Amino acid sequence: MIEVRSVSVLVLLVAVSAACCLGFGFVLQQNAAQKAPLGDFLSFRLLLDLMRVPRWLGGLTLMVSGMVLGAIALGEGEISLVEPLLATNLLFALALSRYQTKQPLGRQGWAGLLLLAGGVSAFITAGEPRAGHAVTDPLRHWLIIGLTVGAALVLTTYGKRSRLSWGPVLLATAAGLLYGVQDALTRVSGTRFAAGGFPALLTGWQPYGVLVCGVTGLVLVQSAFETAPLRMSLPALTAAEPLAGILCGVGFLGDRLRTDTGALAWEAAGLAAVVAGIVLLGLHPALPCGTAEAEPPARDLQRR
């Protein structure tokens, strides 16, 4: 019992540290991406242009650090436990944005904070996520991953058509779905590495899937950051990732949650509170509005 609790505390600390790095990194990236040329929208050129901006590189370094810490947490705990904790990155993003904008939290901020923190606590307490036996049927793996990636592709297609209205929300949601799949594949890659070292890791398709999901998600996120305020994109990203991760964890990684009526009710209420808290915090005035919506004509003129 003591050993289980110590591992849970370790997972908690590492996952919250990962959330801190992710939240700070997202804010710094958006600060830089909002000034990128609109001609780079949904293009790998966007990443090449942003690599010349020190602030963006600092944000990317923090985000990668958060992903590494998240991978460590996923290696020690269940994805259904780690994902809700990673969703608290929005709290740290709000803290940095509040420092930049000098906006007080107010009722909306405190309500969002309590809903997010309370929802995470309720889901973990009621569900009691624990490891089980991973599903070996490849059809189930590909079905869940295919549906999730397919949904991300549909959202990206519609997001590209309406890039200055609902596009950023759709792109951020698509990126969150890909990051959820990336987290699941990271867990599988860690298991393969622990079992057989680099030969077992590199002969599987999962680490390459992690790379593809990561790079594609990065392009989607930066395009969303480029064309809209952070408050439009970050809540969708933060809400979609844990939902996709939990789906993969329960669907084929063998994570087990309590399924009695009372537990399911509290788990559903917890996830609903998490999403509601994310939306409230994402709409908080402390999150920067950016200049994407106010400056497109100037950008187009500069590009010509």
Sequence and secondary structure as in RCSB ss.txt:
>XXXX:A:sequence
MIEVRSVSVLVLLVAVSAACCLGFGFVLQQNAAQKAPLGDFLSFRLLLDLMRVPRWLGGLTLMVSGMVLGAIALG
EGEISLVEPLLATNLLFALALSRYQTKQPLGRQGWAGLLLLAGGVSAFITAGEPRAGHAVTDPLRHWLIIGLTVG
AALVLTTYGKRSRLSWGPVLLATAAGLLYGVQDALTRVSGTRFAAGGFPALLTGWQPYGVLVCGVTGLVLVQSAF
ETAPLRMSLPALTAAEPLAGILCGVGFLGDRLRTDTGALAWEAAGLAAVVAGIVLLGLHPALPCGTAEAEPPARD
LQRR
>XXXX:A:secstr
 HHHHHHHHHHHHHHHHHHHHHHHHHHHHHHHHTTS GGGTTSHHHHHHHTT HHHHHHHHHHHHHHHHHHHHHH
HS HHHHHHHHTTHHHHHHHHHHHHH    HHHHHHHHHHHHHHHHHHHHHH  B       HHHHHHHHHHHHH
HHHHHHHHHHHTTTTTHHHHHHHHHHHHHHHHHHHHHHHHHHHHHHHHHHHHTSSHHHHHHHHHHHHHHHHHHHH
HHS HHHHHHHHHHHHHHHHHHHHHHTS  B   SHHHHHHHHHHHHHHHHHHHHHHT TTS   STTT HHHHH
HHH 
